Amino acid sequence: MGDAARRAASTLEEQGILVGRWARQPLDDPPDVPRDLTELRDRELMELYQRVNNWVKYLGLQLSTAQVDERHDAAVVVRIEALKGYDFRRIDAKTQAHSDPQYVAAKDKAEAAHGYRKLVEALYNNVDKDSFTLSREITRRGNRSARDGRHNRGAE
């Protein structure tokens, strides 16, 4: 978590929202979803769903903090460009900017923040898709149970 995300989290905590509670990484790795979910017992399915959702919550918060930091670091680059008058329409502007250690450091930090956000986003999307798949199976089972119950009542 970078400075900008830390400030945002601090503001939430001042409001009584404990970000640290949501920021804890689950103890185990993200679970693999078996190919054939129909073979899982209901209890196993619900435990798997809970484990995946713990990762969805954790990675969702990581993604949000990464987005905050990425935007902040990009704004720092823009601010340096504006304050130092780097006009990239001029031929010598790139040479001048790339010889400025402050600009180069800010640009590198912004690129690293972008890369980190992209990776966290990919991880989040993967576990979110797993969560959706598990949710569909739970819904399918619930619909099946309701259908079976109606069928059994009609046979009486």
MIZA-897857 format. One record per residue (C-alpha): residue in one letter; x, y, z. Coordinates in nm, 2 decimals. Example, Ala and Ser with C-alpha at 12.3 -4.5 7.8 and 13.67 -1.06 7.14 Angstrom:
! MIZA-897857
@dotor:A; x:1.23; y:-0.45; z:0.78 .
@dotor:S; x:1.37; y:-0.11; z:0.71 .
This chain:
! MIZA-897857
@dotor:M; x:0.00; y:0.00; z:0.00 .
@dotor:G; x:0.15; y:0.33; z:-0.10 .
@dotor:D; x:0.12; y:0.67; z:0.06 .
@dotor:A; x:-0.20; y:0.78; z:-0.11 .
@dotor:A; x:-0.39; y:0.45; z:-0.03 .
@dotor:R; x:-0.25; y:0.47; z:0.33 .
@dotor:R; x:-0.40; y:0.82; z:0.37 .
@dotor:A; x:-0.74; y:0.70; z:0.23 .
@dotor:A; x:-0.74; y:0.40; z:0.47 .
@dotor:S; x:-0.65; y:0.63; z:0.76 .
@dotor:T; x:-0.95; y:0.85; z:0.67 .
@dotor:L; x:-1.18; y:0.55; z:0.67 .
@dotor:E; x:-1.04; y:0.43; z:1.00 .
@dotor:E; x:-1.11; y:0.78; z:1.15 .
@dotor:Q; x:-1.47; y:0.72; z:1.04 .
@dotor:G; x:-1.47; y:0.39; z:1.23 .
@dotor:I; x:-1.43; y:0.16; z:0.93 .
@dotor:L; x:-1.15; y:-0.08; z:1.01 .
@dotor:V; x:-0.97; y:-0.13; z:0.68 .
@dotor:G; x:-0.71; y:-0.36; z:0.85 .
@dotor:R; x:-0.98; y:-0.61; z:0.91 .
@dotor:W; x:-1.04; y:-0.64; z:0.53 .
@dotor:A; x:-0.67; y:-0.61; z:0.44 .
@dotor:R; x:-0.57; y:-0.94; z:0.60 .
@dotor:Q; x:-0.46; y:-1.19; z:0.35 .
@dotor:P; x:-0.63; y:-1.53; z:0.39 .
@dotor:L; x:-0.40; y:-1.79; z:0.54 .
@dotor:D; x:-0.42; y:-2.04; z:0.26 .
@dotor:D; x:-0.36; y:-1.99; z:-0.12 .
@dotor:P; x:-0.66; y:-1.92; z:-0.34 .
@dotor:P; x:-0.84; y:-2.26; z:-0.38 .
@dotor:D; x:-0.87; y:-2.44; z:-0.71 .
@dotor:V; x:-1.23; y:-2.49; z:-0.82 .
@dotor:P; x:-1.28; y:-2.85; z:-0.92 .
@dotor:R; x:-1.39; y:-2.92; z:-1.28 .
@dotor:D; x:-1.70; y:-3.11; z:-1.17 .
@dotor:L; x:-1.86; y:-2.91; z:-0.89 .
@dotor:T; x:-2.16; y:-3.15; z:-0.89 .
@dotor:E; x:-1.94; y:-3.41; z:-0.71 .
@dotor:L; x:-1.89; y:-3.18; z:-0.41 .
@dotor:R; x:-2.11; y:-3.23; z:-0.11 .
@dotor:D; x:-2.31; y:-2.92; z:0.00 .
@dotor:R; x:-2.08; y:-2.85; z:0.30 .
@dotor:E; x:-1.77; y:-2.88; z:0.08 .
@dotor:L; x:-1.92; y:-2.64; z:-0.18 .
@dotor:M; x:-2.01; y:-2.38; z:0.09 .
@dotor:E; x:-1.66; y:-2.40; z:0.25 .
@dotor:L; x:-1.50; y:-2.36; z:-0.09 .
@dotor:Y; x:-1.73; y:-2.07; z:-0.17 .
@dotor:Q; x:-1.64; y:-1.90; z:0.16 .
@dotor:R; x:-1.26; y:-1.95; z:0.10 .
@dotor:V; x:-1.29; y:-1.80; z:-0.25 .
@dotor:N; x:-1.50; y:-1.51; z:-0.12 .
@dotor:N; x:-1.23; y:-1.44; z:0.14 .
@dotor:W; x:-0.99; y:-1.40; z:-0.15 .
@dotor:V; x:-1.24; y:-1.18; z:-0.34 .
@dotor:K; x:-1.26; y:-0.95; z:-0.05 .
@dotor:Y; x:-0.89; y:-0.93; z:0.01 .
@dotor:L; x:-0.80; y:-0.89; z:-0.36 .
@dotor:G; x:-1.08; y:-0.64; z:-0.40 .
@dotor:L; x:-0.92; y:-0.42; z:-0.14 .
@dotor:Q; x:-0.57; y:-0.47; z:-0.28 .
@dotor:L; x:-0.71; y:-0.37; z:-0.62 .
@dotor:S; x:-0.86; y:-0.05; z:-0.48 .
@dotor:T; x:-0.55; y:0.05; z:-0.30 .
@dotor:A; x:-0.34; y:-0.02; z:-0.62 .
@dotor:Q; x:-0.58; y:0.20; z:-0.82 .
@dotor:V; x:-0.55; y:0.48; z:-0.57 .
@dotor:D; x:-0.17; y:0.46; z:-0.57 .
@dotor:E; x:-0.15; y:0.43; z:-0.95 .
@dotor:R; x:-0.36; y:0.74; z:-1.00 .
@dotor:H; x:-0.16; y:0.94; z:-0.74 .
@dotor:D; x:0.17; y:0.84; z:-0.90 .
@dotor:A; x:0.05; y:0.93; z:-1.24 .
@dotor:A; x:-0.06; y:1.27; z:-1.11 .
@dotor:V; x:0.28; y:1.33; z:-0.96 .
@dotor:V; x:0.43; y:1.28; z:-1.31 .
@dotor:V; x:0.19; y:1.53; z:-1.46 .
@dotor:R; x:0.26; y:1.78; z:-1.18 .
@dotor:I; x:0.64; y:1.76; z:-1.24 .
@dotor:E; x:0.58; y:1.80; z:-1.62 .
@dotor:A; x:0.37; y:2.11; z:-1.56 .
@dotor:L; x:0.60; y:2.27; z:-1.29 .
@dotor:K; x:0.91; y:2.21; z:-1.50 .
@dotor:G; x:0.75; y:2.31; z:-1.82 .
@dotor:Y; x:0.81; y:1.99; z:-2.01 .
@dotor:D; x:0.63; y:2.05; z:-2.34 .
@dotor:F; x:0.67; y:1.72; z:-2.53 .
@dotor:R; x:0.57; y:1.88; z:-2.85 .
@dotor:R; x:0.92; y:2.03; z:-2.85 .
@dotor:I; x:1.20; y:1.81; z:-2.98 .
@dotor:D; x:1.43; y:1.86; z:-2.69 .
@dotor:A; x:1.17; y:1.82; z:-2.41 .
@dotor:K; x:1.21; y:1.44; z:-2.39 .
@dotor:T; x:1.58; y:1.46; z:-2.36 .
@dotor:Q; x:1.55; y:1.73; z:-2.10 .
@dotor:A; x:1.29; y:1.53; z:-1.90 .
@dotor:H; x:1.47; y:1.20; z:-1.92 .
@dotor:S; x:1.79; y:1.37; z:-1.78 .
@dotor:D; x:1.59; y:1.50; z:-1.48 .
@dotor:P; x:1.63; y:1.25; z:-1.19 .
@dotor:Q; x:1.31; y:1.36; z:-1.02 .
@dotor:Y; x:1.11; y:1.31; z:-1.33 .
@dotor:V; x:1.27; y:0.98; z:-1.41 .
@dotor:A; x:1.21; y:0.85; z:-1.06 .
@dotor:A; x:0.84; y:0.97; z:-1.06 .
@dotor:K; x:0.79; y:0.81; z:-1.41 .
@dotor:D; x:0.94; y:0.48; z:-1.29 .
@dotor:K; x:0.72; y:0.48; z:-0.98 .
@dotor:A; x:0.41; y:0.55; z:-1.19 .
@dotor:E; x:0.50; y:0.26; z:-1.42 .
@dotor:A; x:0.56; y:0.02; z:-1.13 .
@dotor:A; x:0.22; y:0.13; z:-0.98 .
@dotor:H; x:0.05; y:0.06; z:-1.31 .
@dotor:G; x:0.22; y:-0.28; z:-1.34 .
@dotor:Y; x:0.12; y:-0.38; z:-0.99 .
@dotor:R; x:-0.24; y:-0.27; z:-1.04 .
@dotor:K; x:-0.27; y:-0.47; z:-1.36 .
@dotor:L; x:-0.14; y:-0.79; z:-1.19 .
@dotor:V; x:-0.37; y:-0.74; z:-0.89 .
@dotor:E; x:-0.66; y:-0.68; z:-1.12 .
@dotor:A; x:-0.59; y:-1.00; z:-1.31 .
@dotor:L; x:-0.58; y:-1.20; z:-0.98 .
@dotor:Y; x:-0.90; y:-1.03; z:-0.86 .
@dotor:N; x:-1.08; y:-1.11; z:-1.18 .
@dotor:N; x:-0.97; y:-1.48; z:-1.16 .
@dotor:V; x:-1.10; y:-1.53; z:-0.81 .
@dotor:D; x:-1.41; y:-1.33; z:-0.89 .
@dotor:K; x:-1.49; y:-1.56; z:-1.18 .
@dotor:D; x:-1.44; y:-1.86; z:-0.95 .
@dotor:S; x:-1.68; y:-1.70; z:-0.70 .
@dotor:F; x:-1.94; y:-1.65; z:-0.97 .
@dotor:T; x:-1.90; y:-2.02; z:-1.08 .
@dotor:L; x:-1.95; y:-2.14; z:-0.73 .
@dotor:S; x:-2.25; y:-1.91; z:-0.68 .
@dotor:R; x:-2.41; y:-2.05; z:-0.99 .
@dotor:E; x:-2.37; y:-2.40; z:-0.86 .
@dotor:I; x:-2.52; y:-2.31; z:-0.52 .
@dotor:T; x:-2.82; y:-2.14; z:-0.70 .
@dotor:R; x:-2.86; y:-2.45; z:-0.93 .
@dotor:R; x:-2.87; y:-2.68; z:-0.63 .
@dotor:G; x:-3.12; y:-2.45; z:-0.45 .
@dotor:N; x:-3.35; y:-2.45; z:-0.76 .
@dotor:R; x:-3.32; y:-2.82; z:-0.79 .
@dotor:S; x:-3.42; y:-2.86; z:-0.42 .
@dotor:A; x:-3.72; y:-2.63; z:-0.47 .
@dotor:R; x:-3.82; y:-2.82; z:-0.78 .
@dotor:D; x:-3.79; y:-3.16; z:-0.61 .
@dotor:G; x:-3.99; y:-3.03; z:-0.32 .
@dotor:R; x:-4.28; y:-2.92; z:-0.55 .
@dotor:H; x:-4.26; y:-3.25; z:-0.73 .
@dotor:N; x:-4.28; y:-3.45; z:-0.41 .
@dotor:R; x:-4.58; y:-3.25; z:-0.28 .
@dotor:G; x:-4.77; y:-3.32; z:-0.61 .
@dotor:A; x:-4.71; y:-3.69; z:-0.57 .
@dotor:E; x:-4.88; y:-3.71; z:-0.24 .
